[in-house]
Amino acid sequence: MSMPSNSATFMCQSMSSGSNQSRETFRNVFECWLTEQNQQLQELVSASKHHPRQSIDNPNNGYPYTSGNGENRDNEDVLRPLIDRVVRHHEQYYRAKSRWADHDVLAMLSPSWRSSLEDAFLWIGGWRPTMAFHLLYSKSGLQLEARLAEFIRRLSAGDLGDLSPSQLTRVDELQRKTVKEERELTEELARHQETVADSSMVELSHVVTELMENGEASRDGDESGRVESTLAPKEEGLVEILHRADDLRLRTLKEVLDILTPIQAVHFLIAAAELHLRLHDWGKKRDEANHQVNGVAPSQRS
């Protein structure tokens, strides 16, 4: 039985603002967020099915929505609040993730609540921002191909198969900008990862190894304090990079939606939610199958 939307929202907000921040509590936040995403997916699908077809001879044609067409304006008034609610849902997730990252950034970068399949495609603790464009182009092509018969009858669904030349130009410009920012963050992460072999780390690993060989490593907490102080700036750097990566993810989503008409945004959000939810489901099933064969629980994967 699915949880009522308001109840799920309340539970997620309560957990995401809680003070007991741990891997397990964020796992609960993530699973609750997925429940809400699935509920919103059903609303998006319903809204898309009730959107009327239009003649491609209509000068408005769904893009842009103009005040001269009362039907388009009514549809926009219905769709826009739903789109805004889905965006706020993503904003809430990233705010919660940001708080947990400040507490345990390593958990956010190697999330145990995601499957091995999802892990393989993660970029700095989440989805690659440029994936949004591949998703957009894939869905646009599929919808265009599926509607060739309607196009012959000069009907338009106003979906992603109806992207206008000006929209495609804006998408291309945004993609170029996002590729640049994503590459810069990837290179910054690489530089930061190399600091694990800087002089402070090499010296510390040598000192602690000698203490262990002499049986002195457990004598007091001096070396533990030094380890923590040496690792602290490494983790702080990871927190900063993760925050910037999540910011780029959220900005990319919003900027793509800004280019699209309301009904196109609905179709894009449907495709994004379907891909995210199904990839998560497939990954969990594969991990469970591997557990049955190898006897290693999904939560114990390395």
Disulfide bonds with the S-S distance in Angstrom:
Cys12-Cys32 2.24
